[in-house]
Amino acid sequence: MAKVKIFYGTVGGNTQIVCRKVMEILEEKGHEVEMKNARFVLEEEHKSADINELLNCDLVIFASPTYGQGQLEPYFEKFLASLKGVNLKGKKYAGIGLGDIRYHREYLLESAHIIESFCNDAGMEAIIPSLKVIKSPLSVLDTAVSAWVEKLNEFLQK
Ligand SMILES: Cc1cc2nc3c(=O)[nH]c(=O)nc-3n(C[C@H](O)[C@H](O)[C@H](O)COP(=O)(O)O)c2cc1C
């Protein structure tokens, strides 16, 4: 059994839906999973406890939709910025990015790329390629999302 922490940002709820599915499947496999909305983590009384848990878990999942012109969801962006002084070297992670072709095509799914480059710069280790969800996640929960979690689980079983 592995300890997994999911930190996410959301405006309209799509990212939360994806994270909840990821959590449900991992829990069915026997892992201990906790989801945290970046918005609430930023409240100072929670932040240090959450960062401690992040440092102590086996895998951290970062998830954000893309907003503006290729930006992270604002609370999640602040949350990542708040991790800048934390030593994350060697920490295993997986990223989830959401986007939609109806918005700026040149920034399609940019959130996944921003998460990857933040983690890369911090010396974190990607265990599998990021999950990228375009448009509504509902149609892919039982296909692409579930298949991605199966791959995560293969890693967690090792
Ligand atoms: C104002 C606005 C700007 C957006 N900009 C982008 C973008 O630059 N690139 C992209 O891939 N998706 C963009 N999107 C699409 C969202 O990332 C997508 O709808 C996502 O599923 C929303 O997730 P949430 O419901 O968790 O907030 C934008 C959506 C809105 C409303």
The ligand as an SDF file (V2000), in Angstrom:
LIG
                    3D

 31 33  0  0  0  0  0  0  0  0999 V2000
  -11.3770   31.7740  -19.7380 C   0  0  0  0  0  0  0  0  0  0  0  0
  -10.8380   30.4140  -20.0860 C   0  0  0  0  0  0  0  0  0  0  0  0
   -9.5590   30.2920  -20.6070 C   0  0  0  0  0  0  0  0  0  0  0  0
   -9.0440   29.0440  -20.9650 C   0  0  0  0  0  0  0  0  0  0  0  0
   -7.7970   28.9650  -21.5270 N   0  0  0  0  0  0  0  0  0  0  0  0
   -7.3240   27.7530  -21.9340 C   0  0  0  0  0  0  0  0  0  0  0  0
   -6.0380   27.6440  -22.5740 C   0  0  0  0  0  0  0  0  0  0  0  0
   -5.2960   28.6200  -22.7610 O   0  0  0  0  0  0  0  0  0  0  0  0
   -5.6270   26.4100  -22.9550 N   0  0  0  0  0  0  0  0  0  0  0  0
   -6.3890   25.2840  -22.7730 C   0  0  0  0  0  0  0  0  0  0  0  0
   -5.9500   24.1940  -23.1490 O   0  0  0  0  0  0  0  0  0  0  0  0
   -7.6100   25.3610  -22.1560 N   0  0  0  0  0  0  0  0  0  0  0  0
   -8.0890   26.5550  -21.7330 C   0  0  0  0  0  0  0  0  0  0  0  0
   -9.3150   26.6220  -21.1170 N   0  0  0  0  0  0  0  0  0  0  0  0
  -10.1120   25.3810  -20.9090 C   0  0  0  0  0  0  0  0  0  0  0  0
  -10.0350   24.8150  -19.4590 C   0  0  0  0  0  0  0  0  0  0  0  0
   -8.7320   24.4670  -19.1100 O   0  0  0  0  0  0  0  0  0  0  0  0
  -10.9400   23.5660  -19.4080 C   0  0  0  0  0  0  0  0  0  0  0  0
  -12.2800   23.9600  -19.6410 O   0  0  0  0  0  0  0  0  0  0  0  0
  -10.8390   22.7900  -18.1070 C   0  0  0  0  0  0  0  0  0  0  0  0
  -11.5260   21.5490  -18.2340 O   0  0  0  0  0  0  0  0  0  0  0  0
  -11.4200   23.5380  -16.9170 C   0  0  0  0  0  0  0  0  0  0  0  0
  -11.1710   22.8230  -15.7340 O   0  0  0  0  0  0  0  0  0  0  0  0
  -11.9070   23.0990  -14.3370 P   0  0  0  0  0  0  0  0  0  0  0  0
  -13.3880   22.8130  -14.5840 O   0  0  0  0  0  0  0  0  0  0  0  0
  -11.3030   22.1540  -13.3810 O   0  0  0  0  0  0  0  0  0  0  0  0
  -11.6870   24.5230  -13.9620 O   0  0  0  0  0  0  0  0  0  0  0  0
   -9.8310   27.8820  -20.7590 C   0  0  0  0  0  0  0  0  0  0  0  0
  -11.1130   28.0120  -20.1860 C   0  0  0  0  0  0  0  0  0  0  0  0
  -11.6190   29.2500  -19.8670 C   0  0  0  0  0  0  0  0  0  0  0  0
  -13.0170   29.3620  -19.2680 C   0  0  0  0  0  0  0  0  0  0  0  0
  1  2  1  0
  2  3  1  0
  2 30  2  0
  3  4  2  0
  4  5  1  0
  4 28  1  0
  5  6  2  0
  6  7  1  0
  6 13  1  0
  7  8  2  0
  7  9  1  0
  9 10  1  0
 10 11  2  0
 10 12  1  0
 12 13  2  0
 13 14  1  0
 14 15  1  0
 14 28  1  0
 15 16  1  0
 16 17  1  0
 16 18  1  0
 18 19  1  0
 18 20  1  0
 20 21  1  0
 20 22  1  0
 22 23  1  0
 23 24  1  0
 24 25  2  0
 24 26  1  0
 24 27  1  0
 28 29  2  0
 29 30  1  0
 30 31  1  0
M  END
$$$$
